[in-house]
Amino acid sequence: MANFIDRRLNGKNKSMVNRQRFVRRYKRQIKDSLAKSITDRQVTDHKSEQNVTIPDKDLKEPLFQRGKGGRRDMVLPGNDQFNSGDKVPKPPRGSGQGQGQGNASNSGNGEDEFSFSISADEYIDLLFEDLELPNLVKNEQNQLEETKTVRSGYCSDGVPANLDIVRSLEKSMARKIAMTSSTRSELRGCEQAHEELVALQALQFDNQRQQQIEQLEQQIADLKAKISKVPFIDTFDLRFRNYQQQSVPSSKAVMFCLMDVSGSMTQQTKDMAKRFYIMLYLFLSRNYKKIDVVYITHHTTAKEVSEQEFFYSRETGGTIVSSALTLMDEIIKDRYPPGQWNIYGAQASDGDNWQDDTPKCMQLLENNLLPVCRYFTYIEINKLVPKAMWQHYQKLALENRHFTMRQIKQVADIYPVFRELFKRQDNKAEVAYG
């Protein structure tokens, strides 16, 4: 009896396959847990790992068990307390089974909810798994065409790095078989005749037969020399993998992020706006490698800022929303021709604006921005009823299918609103209150 001991070292990712299988199996429960966790995460925690909790009831699976079998007569006891349709009162807390909560009990038992951590990459992948930029099209401009390298059969010339050894050997063997087939057939005939004569000569020696044997040996040697002169591989046997450049239309896109930083935006409102934009930034950077993001902040004036300043600046002032839309229009005309770029816009505000400025915002959107944008969304962060700016924008939403509006009242609304805005389907003009 042999005993085998496995002394192979386990890699660092030895359980990665099981982990991926577990995530796929309980994806719905994990995504529900992540959606709830967004409310508790800080603005600066978007690159950290996340703890996920799955209820114990979702981990249980049905099992097949062997029954008693046969035919049996059974008497099931009834009850003298309840009738069909009566409501059974809930047991007092701590008196039965639970999930690790409540008071201790000397009867009953339970299991805690299952908790584990997922990495920042897994966290982002699950959040944005089935979302996309709406109305993204390929620009068919010649000057924007990109190329990719694709396989295109084999060729007889190329660099050594592209040499296909198997295909070259197949060509070499086919050539040798074709060039030496008749010679090999003649060689087999001579060798067979030589063997027969040698056998007869061993039984009875004959000078004439000996001469024939010597002639066959010379002929066999000549045939083998002829076969050996055929090279094992020749230059025209070599086959190289061929590659060609294939044109690919570009799908360049730019996202404009417009955020109100005026005095009417409280710190809590700004925090919710930043949470929305951080989610937008993670979504864009994760799913679209070739996309520009332009950050614009505004109060009485607007300016283009860096990513760091956009998310962490404490600048404040009055409120003139049209300044941000005007700057967006100027940047588009200067750097992003609509015929070459997919243009997107996202505006977040608390809805406050100078009364005389709102008509100008309407004019800029209707005449300048919406005709060149693939998609534009307006987010109003306000716990109360929508303000005057919402009422004006509502008219644009009804007339333009690619203009959408949503209201965010609390942190818990951010993720559901984000999913509605970028869900993978045709986007229609919608107006919705938190």
C-alpha positions, -999 to +999 in steps of 0.1 A: +000+000+000+015+033-011+010+066+008+011+099-011+018+132+005+011+164-014+039+189-006+031+214-033+029+250-020-005+267-021-006+300-041-018+332-026-050+330-047-058+293-039-094+302-030-099+327-058-120+303-079-143+294-050-146+331-041-156+340-076-181+312-077-196+324-044-199+360-057-216+348-089-240+326-069-251+353-044-247+383-067-282+396-060-279+395-022-244+411-025-256+439-047-285+446-023-261+448+006-238+472-014-267+495-023-275+498+014-239+504+023-235+534+001-255+555+026-229+547+054-197+552+034-178+584+036-171+605+005-134+596+008-140+558+011-147+552-026-113+534-031-115+512+000-128+476+004-163+470+017-178+446+042-208+427+028-234+410+049-258+383+036-288+371+056-285+335+068-318+326+052-304+334+018-275+309+023-297+279+030-303+254+002-330+228-002-318+192+004-330+158-008-336+134+020-346+097+020-383+093+029-397+065+051-414+049+020-444+026+019-480+033+028-486+045+063-517+056+082-510+088+102-530+109+126-520+145+128-529+164+159-550+196+157-551+226+180-578+241+202-564+277+200-565+288+164-587+285+134-578+289+097-571+325+089-562+336+125-530+356+131-504+340+153-488+365+177-451+370+173-431+354+202-415+378+227-380+389+219-353+366+232-376+336+236-368+317+204-344+314+176-327+345+163-297+358+144-274+367+171-295+396+184-316+402+214-313+386+249-299+352+257-322+323+258-319+289+274-340+274+246-336+279+208-305+287+188-296+307+157-269+317+134-253+351+127-255+367+093-227+358+070-202+387+066-172+390+043-151+417+026-148+425-011-121+445-027-125+480-041-124+466-077-151+440-069-171+467-052-171+489-083-177+461-107-208+450-089-222+485-086-219+494-123-222+459-138-253+466-160-250+503-166-239+522-196-237+557-212-269+561-232-269+570-269-232+564-273-225+561-311-194+555-332-182+586-349-176+579-385-150+606-391-120+596-412-096+616-391-108+598-360-105+562-373-084+540-351-068+507-360-064+474-343-042+445-352-060+413-363-048+379-375-049+374-413-038+339-421-002+329-429+025+342-453+059+329-465+078+360-454+080+376-420+101+382-389+113+353-367+090+362-339+060+354-360+073+320-372+047+293-368+068+262-361+039+237-364+027+250-397+063+251-411+070+215-401+037+204-417+048+221-450+083+205-447+069+170-441+045+174-470+072+185-493+096+156-483+068+130-488+059+144-522+096+145-534+107+111-521+076+090-524+087+073-557+123+068-544+111+053-511+088+029-530+118+018-552+139+014-520+114-008-503+113-031-534+151-033-535+153-041-498+127-068-501+146-084-530+178-082-511+164-100-481+151-128-504+185-133-521+204-132-488+181-159-475+187-181-506+224-175-505+225-187-469+210-221-479+232-226-510+261-203-521+260-191-557+285-167-573+259-152-597+235-147-568+263-130-548+268-105-577+231-097-576+232-091-539+262-067-542+244-048-570+212-045-548+233-032-519+249-006-541+214+004-555+200+006-519+229+028-508+224+051-538+186+054-531+192+063-495+218+089-505+193+103-529+166+105-501+191+121-477+199+149-501+163+162-497+167+189-470+147+185-438+133+220-440+138+247-467+132+284-468+100+280-488+086+256-461+086+285-436+052+299-427+048+331-406+017+344-388+003+373-408-012+404-392-031+433-407-043+467-394-081+469-393-099+503-391-121+508-360-144+539-358-137+559-327-162+564-299-147+593-281-168+608-254-166+637-229-186+642-197-192+676-183-198+677-145-214+710-134-218+715-096-233+744-077-210+756-049-230+787-040-238+798-004-273+782-006-257+748-009-253+736+026-224+712+036-248+683+036-261+692+001-226+695-012-217+662+003-246+645-015-236+662-048-201+650-044-213+615-037-232+615-069-203+628-089-178+604-073-201+576-083-202+590-118-165+594-119-160+557-108-185+546-134-168+564-163-132+555-153-142+519-148-162+513-180-148+538-205-110+540-209-111+567-235-133+594-221-126+630-211-141+645-179-145+682-176-152+696-141-170+730-137-179+746-105-200+778-103-215+804-079-217+839-094-190+829-119-180+795-133-145+780-138-130+748-150-112+730-121-092+699-115-106+667-101-090+674-067-104+709-065-138+698-077-143+672-049-125+690-021-127+728-027-146+749-001-152+779-024-186+795-021-206+826-033-238+837-049-258+818-075-258+824-113-264+790-129-260+803-165-223+810-159-217+772-158-238+765-189-220+793-208-186+780-199-196+745-210-208+759-243-175+777-248-154+746-240-174+725-265-169+750-293-132+753-284-122+716-278-150+691-285-166+694-320-200+676-318-193+658-350-163+641-335-173+636-298-201+621-278-210+649-254-227+643-220-236+667-192-246+663-156-257+693-135-262+692-097-278+720-078-302+728-049-325+746-074-318+781-062-310+807-089-315+844-096-350+848-110-337+867-140-311+841-148-333+810-152-347+821-186-311+825-198-304+789-186-333+777-206-321+794-237-286+781-234-298+745-229-325+746-256-304+764-283-268+755-276-263+725-254-291+700-259-287+700-298-251+688-294-254+665-263-261+628-264-275+630-229-280+656-203-292+651-167-302+676-140-300+665-104-318+687-078-307+681-042-335+693-021-356+678+007-386+700+000-407+704-031-388+713-063-380+749-068-386+773-097-356+761-117-371+726-117-404+739-131-386+756-160-364+725-168-395+703-167-406+719-200-373+709-216-376+673-204-410+669-220-397+681-253-362+664-254-359+626-248-322+629-240-328+654-211-337+637-178-344+651-143-342+635-109-346+648-073-324+636-045-338+641-010-314+620+011-282+600+007-301+568+003-316+582-030-283+586-047-276+550-059-312+543-071-313+576-090-279+569-105-291+535-117-322+550-133-302+576-152-277+551-167-296+519-169-290+498-200-320+506-222-336+534-242-338+565-222-369+585-225-378+619-211-388+614-175-395+637-147-394+621-112-395+633-077-372+616-052 
